[in-house]
Amino acid sequence: MASRLATSDIYRDERSLVVEAALHNVQGRVLYDRGAWNLMPPVSSRPTAAEDISYPETTLAKEDVIGRPRELALEAAQYIFARFGWDPSKQLLATIQSELRIHS
């Protein structure tokens, strides 16, 4: 999303963007495989103790946001998943990411 915004007229004259992501009201939740949440055990075996999970506010060069959107998303995803006790490799997340129907 940040990459698409960075290429819009709104950020035409900007050299950097501030990116922040947050999940709210997640205490006690676990991660499940989206396709089989009722058939398989959760991806993470323990619920998160955090009420809210915030990816730290990060200032990024506009060129970086446009040129590396998938890599930056993987870093944020790993950070958030770690708060659920799940430590997937970047390779696994990249594979999952490649299957998503998103435009970069």
C-alpha positions as CSV (number, residue, x, y, z in Angstrom):
1,M,0.0,0.0,0.0
2,A,2.8,2.4,0.9
3,S,4.4,1.8,-2.5
4,R,1.2,2.6,-4.4
5,L,0.8,5.8,-2.3
6,A,4.5,6.8,-2.9
7,T,3.8,6.8,-6.7
8,S,0.7,8.9,-6.4
9,D,0.4,12.6,-6.9
10,I,-0.1,13.1,-3.1
11,Y,3.5,12.2,-2.5
12,R,4.9,13.7,-5.7
13,D,7.2,16.2,-4.0
14,E,8.2,14.0,-1.0
15,R,11.5,12.4,-0.5
16,S,10.5,10.1,2.3
17,L,7.4,8.4,3.8
18,V,6.6,7.5,7.3
19,V,5.2,3.9,7.6
20,E,3.5,2.5,10.6
21,A,1.3,-0.5,11.1
22,A,-0.8,-1.7,14.1
23,L,-3.1,-4.5,15.2
24,H,-5.5,-3.7,18.0
25,N,-7.4,-5.9,20.4
26,V,-5.3,-9.1,19.7
27,Q,-4.7,-10.3,23.3
28,G,-5.4,-14.0,23.5
29,R,-5.5,-14.5,19.8
30,V,-3.5,-17.1,17.8
31,L,-2.6,-17.5,14.2
32,Y,-4.4,-20.0,12.0
33,D,-4.0,-21.1,8.4
34,R,-6.6,-19.1,6.6
35,G,-7.7,-22.0,4.4
36,A,-8.1,-24.5,7.1
37,W,-8.6,-22.7,10.4
38,N,-11.3,-25.1,11.6
39,L,-9.4,-28.3,10.6
40,M,-5.8,-27.7,11.6
41,P,-4.0,-26.6,14.7
42,P,-3.0,-23.0,14.9
43,V,0.2,-21.8,13.2
44,S,1.4,-20.4,16.5
45,S,0.8,-22.6,19.5
46,R,0.5,-19.8,22.1
47,P,-1.8,-16.8,22.1
48,T,-0.3,-13.4,22.1
49,A,-0.2,-11.6,25.4
50,A,-0.2,-8.2,23.7
51,E,-3.3,-6.1,23.7
52,D,-2.0,-4.2,20.7
53,I,0.9,-4.9,18.3
54,S,2.6,-1.9,16.6
55,Y,5.3,-2.1,14.0
56,P,7.6,0.8,14.9
57,E,7.1,4.0,13.0
58,T,9.8,4.0,10.2
59,T,10.9,6.8,7.9
60,L,11.8,5.3,4.5
61,A,13.3,6.9,1.4
62,K,10.6,7.2,-1.3
63,E,12.8,5.3,-3.7
64,D,13.1,2.4,-1.2
65,V,9.4,2.2,-0.7
66,I,8.8,2.1,-4.5
67,G,11.8,-0.2,-5.3
68,R,11.5,-2.8,-2.4
69,P,7.9,-3.0,-1.4
70,R,7.7,-6.7,-0.9
71,E,11.0,-6.9,1.1
72,L,9.8,-4.2,3.4
73,A,6.4,-5.9,3.8
74,L,8.2,-9.2,4.7
75,E,10.2,-7.4,7.5
76,A,7.0,-5.9,9.0
77,A,5.3,-9.3,8.7
78,Q,8.1,-11.1,10.5
79,Y,8.1,-8.5,13.3
80,I,4.3,-8.9,13.8
81,F,4.3,-12.7,13.5
82,A,7.1,-12.9,16.2
83,R,4.6,-11.3,18.6
84,F,2.4,-14.4,18.1
85,G,5.4,-16.7,18.8
86,W,5.8,-17.7,15.1
87,D,9.1,-17.3,13.4
88,P,8.7,-18.1,9.7
89,S,11.6,-17.7,7.3
90,K,11.6,-14.9,4.8
91,Q,11.6,-17.6,2.1
92,L,8.3,-19.0,3.5
93,L,6.7,-15.6,3.8
94,A,7.9,-14.7,0.2
95,T,6.2,-17.8,-1.1
96,I,3.0,-17.0,0.7
97,Q,3.3,-13.4,-0.5
98,S,3.7,-14.5,-4.1
99,E,0.4,-16.3,-3.9
100,L,-1.5,-13.3,-2.8
101,R,-3.5,-11.4,-5.4
102,I,-1.9,-8.0,-4.9
103,H,-0.5,-5.5,-7.3
104,S,2.9,-4.0,-6.5
